[in-house]
Amino acid sequence: MFPLELTPITIAVIWMCTALILLIIEIFTPGFVIACFSVGCLFAAATQLFSASTTIQVLAFSVGTILALFLLRPILLKRVQSKKQIHFTNISALAGKIGVVTQTFDDRLFEGRVRVGGDDWKARSTDKQTLAEGTTVRVISVNGVTLSVVAEDK
């Protein structure tokens, strides 16, 4: 067997392999923190190519990681978060929709039933109005399984 000789190139390759392994791990974790350590490894590999001492390599690793954490990570987070759009689904999507009163609202609790998007819902008038059957309403919010509605202006 040939003994493994730790030449400057071999150590640089070890730093680069470590950087690659950290990038692969980053794929499975959120936040880009591990990727910053990978950048630090690349800084250390670069210094090792110039035959730097172990102390210089560790210093380069630390500086590279800190720079990446404070400069690169916020940019990456901003790019990822800006692409996220909020899409309301299910019951949350009802806010702002138009419906029709199917059961007249009582004049005591101001509750009745409305049809929104083909479904019949229990509803409460937010402005304390008695709404007659057939009145067009707008959903203001959803509280549990009760819609808060107001009469739609015509």
Number of C-alpha atoms within 10 A of each C-alpha: 3 4 5 7 9 10 12 17 15 15 17 24 16 15 23 20 16 17 24 17 14 19 19 14 13 18 12 7 12 9 14 19 15 21 25 25 23 28 26 27 28 24 24 28 28 18 21 23 15 11 16 15 12 12 9 14 22 16 16 22 24 18 16 20 25 16 15 21 20 11 12 16 17 14 12 12 13 10 11 11 9 8 8 8 7 6 7 10 8 6 13 12 13 19 16 13 14 19 25 21 24 20 19 17 23 15 12 9 12 17 24 23 21 29 19 19 11 8 8 15 17 17 24 26 22 16 11 15 18 18 26 16 15 14 16 20 23 20 24 16 18 17 11 7 10 15 26 20 29 21 21 13 7 4
